[in-house]
Amino acid sequence: MTEFKQWYDEDGITFHSEHKVQFSQSDSSKKLSLYELLKVTSDMAVEDYAQRGMDRDTLTEHGYACLVSRVAFRFHRFPRENENYVFTTYEERAEPLQLVRAYEFAAPDGTPLITGLSSWLLVDPALHRIIPTKKFDMRPPVETSKEHDCMKYGKIQIPEDLEKWDERKINYSEIDGNNHVNNARYGAFVADAIPENLRTAAFTDFRLNYAKEAKLGQTLEIFGKVNEAEKKLTIVGKTEEGTSFESELYW
């Protein structure tokens, strides 16, 4: 029987977790799906904090909530169904208004599979106001940063001539404990919007920015644009309250 382990490096902040890609986590090409990619990275960031005494309830009691804001990933090779991998995550030096977190997926022999970076907003859950990261006093601030072989999260340039590709209603099963669409579900929204001729493309980079959370009962309109010259696919979701998310995929 395979035993999956979790552990920290001696620095106390680099968290490792062993996983296996299950059938339900795979797309039609038997690769880890975009939804599951976002789910793993988000859940393990939450687990890292929980193991360090900062689970979601404890954060709330202290007047904090952490909400993922922007993510960027480079795909060296997607882990596939039944493949084991080691997931690693750790915090880096925070920006004034955003916490910064890195991700690494690697084969058991250390071969890189996926690398990523993300930014998280620190929010007052009662007042719904952004809190400067220097006021986050529940753990010592991280003062180190590394070089990463992935794109930096950041502003996504949106073409003016987007076309409406689809629309979908936000259903109950997509809502999490924050009472809006769980951040990982946007990976499914993006995957569902990829044009059929690009579904099996060898994507190399993926960026996603969260703008306005989608809520139960809202209609999410999906707009897109294929840029063959730049080998880039732009997908944007909008509700009646404005832009909900922006994303881009490169191949």
GUZATOR-29479 format. One record per residue: x, y, z of N, C-alpha, C in turn; residue number from 1; residue in three letters. Coordinates in steps of 0.02 Angstrom, whole numbers. Each point is the difference from the previous one (the first is absolute). Last residue first. Layout:
     n.c1     n.c2     n.c3    ca.c1    ca.c2    ca.c3     c.c1     c.c2     c.c3   num   residu
        X        Y        Z        X        Y        Z        X        Y        Z   NUM      ALA
...
This chain:
     n.c1     n.c2     n.c3    ca.c1    ca.c2    ca.c3     c.c1     c.c2     c.c3   num   residu
        9     1423    -1302       21      -66      -25       58        6      -47   251      TRP
     -154      138      213       47        2      -55       16      -71      -22   250      TYR
     -208      147      140       37      -62       -9       45        8      -60   249      LEU
     -156      164      188       35      -11      -64       38      -65        2   248      GLU
     -212      161      137       50      -53       -4       32       -1      -69   247      SER
     -183      132      195       37        7      -63       53      -55       -1   246      GLU
     -252       59      141       68      -26       -5       28       14      -68   245      PHE
     -200      108       78        9      -46       55       70      -30        0   244      SER
     -130      238      -97       47      -54      -12       10      -42       62   243      THR
     -229      127        5       63       17      -33       44      -60       -9   242      GLY
     -226        3       91       37       47       41       67       20      -31   241      GLU
     -151     -163      -94      -34       65       -4       36       53       43   240      GLU
      159     -190      -81      -68       -4       26      -32       69       -8   239      THR
      221     -139     -125      -33       60       25      -69      -17       26   238      LYS
      262     -107      -91      -67      -12       25      -29       62       30   237      GLY
      206      -81     -190      -24       47       51      -71      -18       20   236      VAL
      240      -89     -146      -68      -17       21      -20       44       59   235      ILE
      202      -39     -211      -25       42       54      -72      -19       14   234      THR
      235     -109     -122      -72       -4        5      -22       41       61   233      LEU
      230      -26     -178      -29       18       64      -76       -3       -4   232      LYS
      202       -2     -161      -15      -65       30      -30       10       70   231      LYS
       58      170     -168       33       -3       65       -9      -67       35   230      GLU
      -99       36     -214       67       27       -7       40       -6       64   229      ALA
     -232      -61       -9       44      -50      -30       72       25       -5   228      GLU
     -211       57      159       52       37      -35       51      -50      -27   227      ASN
     -272        4       94       58      -40      -17       49       43      -39   226      VAL
     -212       46      186       36       22      -59       60      -46      -10   225      LYS
     -255       36      157       66      -25      -16       29       28      -64   224      GLY
     -210       -6      218       25       32      -60       71      -26      -14   223      PHE
     -237      -59      159       70      -16      -16       18       31      -68   222      ILE
     -189       35      218       11        1      -72       74       -8      -14   221      GLU
     -172      -58      212       68       15      -18        6       -6      -76   220      LEU
     -205       42      192       17      -27      -65       70       23      -18   219      THR
     -120      -43      255       22       47      -52       13      -37      -65   218      GLN
      -62     -110      207      -55       26      -39       20       49      -54   217      GLY
      165      -33      204      -55      -46      -16      -55       36      -39   216      LEU
      242      109      -21      -43      -22       55      -58      -43      -26   215      LYS
      272      102      -59      -65      -18      -26      -41      -32       56   214      ALA
      211      184       22      -25      -68       11      -70       -9      -30   213      GLU
      195      162      -90      -61        6       41      -31      -68        7   212      LYS
      226       13      -86      -19       71        5      -59        9       47   211      ALA
      219     -179      -63      -67        3       28      -18       74       11   210      TYR
      179     -135     -174      -11       54       48      -72        1       22   209      ASN
      196     -171     -129      -69       12       18       -4       54       53   208      LEU
      175     -145     -193       -8       52       50      -75       13       10   207      ARG
      190     -187     -120      -69       16       17        0       54       54   206      PHE
      170     -149     -196       -9       48       55      -74       17        8   205      ASP
       75     -168     -157       62        9       38       -8       46       60   204      THR
     -155     -180     -172        5       65       33       62        2       44   203      PHE
      -86     -147     -206       52       -7       52       11       69       32   202      ALA
     -237      -94     -114       61       37      -13       49       -9       58   201      ALA
     -233      -84      -35       57      -45       10       66       35      -16   200      THR
     -206      118      -20       -7      -37       63       59      -45       15   199      ARG
      -58      149     -196       57       14       44       -2      -40       65   198      LEU
     -171       -3     -174       63      -15      -36       62       13       42   197      ASN
     -223       49       84       11      -72      -10       66      -16      -32   196      GLU
      -26      222      150      -28      -25      -63       21      -73      -13   195      PRO
      -28      103      247       52      -10      -50      -31      -27      -65   194      ILE
     -120       38      211       -3       51      -52       53       -9      -55   193      ALA
      -20     -138      199      -61       -9      -39       -3       48      -59   192      ASP
      178       18      156        6      -61      -40      -61      -11      -45   191      ALA
       -3      181      155       48       11      -53        4      -61      -46   190      VAL
     -134      -18      190      -30       48      -46       46       13      -59   189      PHE
       80     -135      175      -49      -36      -41      -33       48      -50   188      ALA
      146       94      153       39      -43      -44      -46      -40      -45   187      GLY
      -90      128      172       15       41      -59       44      -38      -48   186      TYR
      -60      -87      214      -50      -11      -51       14       41      -63   185      ARG
      128       17      206       21      -53      -45      -49      -11      -58   184      ALA
      -41      159      180       50       23      -49       20      -55      -50   183      ASN
     -247       11      109       67      -19       23       51       16      -54   182      ASN
     -233      136       29       31      -55      -38       70      -14       26   181      VAL
     -150      106      182        6       17      -71       36      -58      -34   180      HIS
      -38       12      241      -64       18      -32        8       31      -69   179      ASN
      163     -102      158        0       73       -5      -62       26      -35   178      ASN
       44     -235       23      -14       29       65        5       75        3   177      GLY
      -48     -105     -243       38      -26       58      -19       37       64   176      ASP
     -113      -66     -262        9       50       54       37      -32       58   175      ILE
      -81     -111     -204       61       37      -14       17       50       55   174      GLU
     -201     -138      -10       58      -44       11       66       36      -11   173      SER
     -215      108      -44       15       -8       71       64      -40       13   172      TYR
      -21      134     -234      -41      -46       38       26      -11       71   171      ASN
        5      183     -224       38      -23       59      -47      -41       44   170      ILE
      -16       29     -274      -28       23       64       41      -29       57   169      LYS
       80       64     -261      -20      -54       46      -27       31       63   168      ARG
       90       46     -281      -23       26       64      -24      -58       42   167      GLU
      167       65     -238      -44      -43       39      -28       39       59   166      ASP
      141       95     -177        3      -70      -17      -52      -42       36   165      TRP
       63      268      -90      -36      -39       50       -3      -73      -22   164      LYS
      203      172      -64      -64      -26      -24      -34      -39       57   163      GLU
      196      214      -22      -21      -64       27      -68      -20      -30   162      LEU
      167      195      -45      -48      -35      -43      -17      -70       25   161      ASP
      160      153      104      -62       37       -6      -53      -38      -38   160      GLU
      202     -110      157      -14       26      -67      -67       36       -2   159      PRO
      159      -24      220      -60      -28      -30      -12       31      -69   158      ILE
      211      -49      187      -23       45      -53      -59      -33      -36   157      GLN
       88      -33      259      -10      -34      -63      -28       50      -51   156      ILE
      153       16      245      -54       25      -42       -2      -39      -66   155      LYS
      119     -136      189       -3       72      -13      -59       17      -46   154      GLY
      187     -210       97      -70       21        0       -1       76      -11   153      TYR
      203     -133     -101      -22       32       62      -75       14       -5   152      LYS
      129     -209     -126      -20       70       -7      -19       28       69   151      MET
      174     -197        4      -68        8      -24      -14       74       -7   150      CYS
      195     -122      106       -2       -9      -72      -73       -1      -25   149      ASP
      130      128      219      -46      -53      -21       -4       -4      -76   148      HIS
      155      100      232      -13        4      -71      -44      -59      -20   147      GLU
      -13       97      253       42      -39      -45      -16       18      -72   146      LYS
      -15      111      272      -33      -14      -64       49      -38      -44   145      SER
      -41       86      284       38      -28      -56      -45       -9      -62   144      THR
      -60       71      233       42       51      -31       38      -24      -61   143      GLU
     -235      -42      169       50      -34      -41       40       53      -37   142      VAL
     -135       23      246        1       15      -71       57      -37      -36   141      PRO
     -125      -99      221       55       45      -18        0       14      -75   140      PRO
     -234      -51      112       61      -39      -12       55       49      -18   139      ARG
     -213       81       58      -10      -68       26       59      -46      -15   138      MET
      -58      245      -55       45      -15       56       -6      -71       27   137      ASP
      -52      191     -208      -15      -71       12       51      -26       51   136      PHE
        1      221      -98      -40       -5       61      -17      -73       17   135      LYS
      118       69     -199       43       13       57      -37       -5       67   134      LYS
     -109      -18     -217       32      -61       23       45       11       61   133      THR
     -225      144      -55       70       -1      -20       36      -60       30   132      PRO
     -263       -7      -52       45       16       55       72        0      -26   131      ILE
     -267       33     -107       67      -28       -8       45       25       57   130      ILE
     -272      -32       22       52       47      -20       68      -34       -3   129      ARG
     -233      -71       78       16      -11      -70       49       52      -27   128      HIS
      -99      -42      229       -6       64      -35       13       -5      -74   127      LEU
       10     -196      140      -60       36       21      -11       64      -40   126      ALA
      194     -142      -31      -61      -36      -20      -64       35       20   125      PRO
      248       95      -71      -40       -2       61      -67      -32      -18   124      ASP
      230      -53     -139      -62       39        4      -31       -6       69   123      VAL
      225      -43     -178      -17       -8       71      -59       47       13   122      LEU
       92     -122     -238      -20       60       37      -17      -20       72   121      LEU
      174     -118     -187      -60       -7       41      -14       65       36   120      TRP
      149     -120     -225       -7       53       49      -67       -8       35   119      SER
      187     -174     -142      -66       28       12        4       58       48   118      SER
      146     -191     -176        2       54       48      -72       26        9   117      LEU
      139     -243     -105      -49       54        1       13       51       55   116      GLY
       71     -247     -159       22       50       49      -49       59       -3   115      THR
       18     -282      -76      -34       64       -3       30       46       52   114      ILE
      117     -201      -54      -61      -11      -38      -37       67      -12   113      LEU
      270      -98       66      -53       50        5      -59      -17      -46   112      PRO
      168     -180      119      -10       33      -64      -57       51        5   111      THR
       77     -158      176       18       70        2       -9       38      -65   110      GLY
      -59     -233       63       72        5       -9       24       72       -2   109      ASP
     -235      -55       22       36      -26       58       76        3       -7   108      PRO
     -137      183     -133       -2      -73        0       38      -26       60   107      ALA
     -111      246       12       58      -37      -25      -13      -75        1   106      ALA
     -106      272       32      -19      -70       -8       61      -35      -29   105      PHE
      -39      246      139       40      -44      -43      -32      -70        0   104      GLU
      -44      285       77      -21      -69       -6       48      -39      -44   103      TYR
      -28      251      163       27      -38      -57      -24      -72        3   102      ALA
      -84      261       98       10      -71       12       24      -34      -64   101      ARG
      -57      257      138       27      -34      -59       16      -72       17   100      VAL
     -169      225       85       45      -54       19       21      -37      -62    99      LEU
      -81      263        8      -11      -69      -22       51      -47       31    98      GLN
       -7      245       17      -70      -18        6      -15      -71      -20    97      LEU
      229       91        8      -37       40       49      -73      -21       10    96      PRO
      160     -193      -76       -6       67      -27      -42       41       50    95      GLU
      154     -221       70      -65       29      -18        7       68      -33    94      ALA
      170     -221        6       -7       68       25      -65       32      -26    93      ARG
      -21     -256       -3       57       42      -15      -13       70       28    92      GLU
      -95     -274       47      -10       72       -7       66       33      -19    91      GLU
      -73     -259      -65       30       42       52      -14       73      -15    90      TYR
      -38     -284      -87      -22       69        1       33       36       58    89      THR
       -9     -250     -161       36       43       48      -28       70       -4    88      THR
      -50     -280      -77      -20       70       -3       36       39       54    87      PHE
       36     -242     -143       12       36       63      -18       73      -11    86      VAL
      -90     -243     -124       39       61       -4        8       30       69    85      TYR
      -95     -235     -161       16       32       64       40       63      -12    84      ASN
     -183     -128     -168       70       20       12        6       32       68    83      GLU
     -207      -78     -112       37      -52       36       73       17       13    82      ASN
     -110      153     -179      -38      -48       40       45      -56       26    81      GLU
      138      215      -63      -53      -38      -32      -35      -48       50    80      ARG
      150      253      -12       -4      -67       30      -63      -35      -26    79      PRO
      122      191     -146      -54      -14       46        7      -69       31    78      PHE
      200      164      -85      -37      -60      -20      -54      -12       51    77      ARG
      105      207      -14       55      -38      -30      -28      -65      -28    76      HIS
     -122      237       61       -9      -72       -6       61      -30      -35    75      PHE
      -62      231      158       34      -26      -59       -5      -76        0    74      ARG
     -152      216      120       31      -66       -1       37      -12      -65    73      PHE
     -134      197      177       36      -11      -63       36      -67        4    72      ALA
     -207      171      133       43      -59       -4       33       -3      -68    71      VAL
     -148      175      190       28      -12      -66       45      -62        2    70      ARG
     -145       55      188      -13       56      -45       23      -13      -72    69      SER
      -85     -131      249       46       -2      -57      -20       53      -50    68      VAL
      -44       14      266      -34      -14      -63       49        3      -57    67      LEU
      -26      -11      290       47        1      -56      -36      -22      -63    66      CYS
      -65      120      254      -17      -50      -50       49        7      -57    65      ALA
      -33       90      280       33       -7      -64      -35      -52      -44    64      TYR
      -31       70      244      -18       53      -45       33       -3      -68    63      GLY
        5     -157      193       48       55        7      -13       57      -50    62      HIS
     -134     -197        0       -3       24       69       47       59       12    61      GLU
        6     -113     -208      -61       41        7       -5       30       70    60      THR
      175     -153      -43       11       64      -36      -60       46        9    59      LEU
      -23     -216       82       46       39       42       15       68      -32    58      THR
     -128     -155     -122      -38       25       57       43       44       45    57      ASP
      102     -108     -186      -45       54      -20      -40       28       58    56      ARG
      238     -102       60      -54      -24      -42      -51       56      -13    55      ASP
      240      -16      105      -39       55      -29      -53      -27      -47    54      MET
      187     -119      118      -43       31       50      -43       57      -26    53      GLY
      152     -149     -125       38       49       39      -44       40       48    52      ARG
      -91     -161     -147       50      -37       37       46       46       41    51      GLN
     -163       97     -142      -33      -37       53       51      -38       43    50      ALA
       74      114     -196      -17       46       55      -31      -37       59    49      TYR
       43     -128     -190       63       25       27      -13       47       59    48      ASP
     -184      -75     -124       26      -52       45       65       22       32    47      GLU
      -97      138     -165      -41        2       60       27      -51       51    46      VAL
      100       -3     -207       17       64       32      -39        7       65    45      ALA
      -52     -182     -134       63      -11       35       27       65       30    44      MET
     -200        6     -129      -10      -42       59       65       -9       40    43      ASP
        9      116     -209      -37       38       51       -7      -40       65    42      SER
      102     -104     -186       41       55       24      -34       40       54    41      THR
     -120     -180     -103       58      -23       39       40       58       28    40      VAL
     -179       52     -144      -24      -28       62       58      -23       45    39      LYS
       41       78     -220      -16       56       45      -24      -26       68    38      LEU
       44     -163     -163       62       38       13      -14       56       49    37      LEU
     -182     -122      -81       36      -35       54       66       34       16    36      GLU
     -126       88     -179      -39        5       62       38      -32       58    35      TYR
       87      -24     -216       12       67       26      -38       11       66    34      LEU
       69     -252      -57      -41       52      -30       17       68       31    33      SER
      154     -227      -43      -30       39       54      -37       59      -30    32      LEU
       22     -200     -166       46       45       34      -37       35       57    31      LYS
      -88     -153     -176       28      -35       58       54       41       35    30      LYS
     -153       65     -181       66      -21      -23       38      -37       55    29      SER
     -215       98       37      -10      -52      -50       66      -26      -29    28      SER
       20       98      244      -43       21      -54       -4      -56      -53    27      ASP
       42      -25      278       30        3      -66      -50       25      -52    26      SER
      -35      -56      236       37       63       -4       29       12      -69    25      GLN
     -119     -200       68      -47       56        0       35       68       -4    24      SER
      130     -203       13      -39        1      -62      -45       62       -3    23      PHE
      216       29      151      -55      -48       -4      -38        8      -66    22      GLN
      258       56       93      -54       25      -43      -53      -54       -7    21      VAL
      164       37      216       -8      -41      -60      -57       29      -40    20      LYS
      188       95      206      -66      -11      -29        3      -50      -57    19      HIS
      143      134      228        0      -50      -54      -72      -16      -22    18      GLU
      130      224      116      -55      -46        7       -1      -47      -61    17      SER
      147      216      146       -2      -51      -52      -57      -48       14    16      HIS
       99      266       71      -46      -55       14       -3      -47      -60    15      PHE
      151      208      122       -5      -36      -63      -36      -66       12    14      THR
       52      149      180      -50       31      -43       -8      -35      -67    13      ILE
      162      -51      183      -66        5       31      -54       31      -43    12      GLY
      247      -62      -29      -19       71        6      -69        9       31    11      ASP
       97     -216      -52       24       28       63      -19       73        8    10      GLU
     -162     -143     -153       72        7        3       20       31       66     9      ASP
     -228     -144      -18       29       66       -9       76       -5       -4     8      TYR
     -220     -181      -60       55       20       44       22       72      -17     7      TRP
     -177     -235      -59        6       73        1       55       18       48     6      GLN
      -85     -239     -151       26       36       58       -4       76      -11     5      LYS
     -106     -260      -82       12       69      -22       17       43       61     4      PHE
       12     -275      -70      -12       48       53       18       70      -25     3      GLU
      -73     -256     -114       38       63       -4      -20       47       56     2      THR
       -4     -278       -7      -43       60        0       44       62        0     1      MET
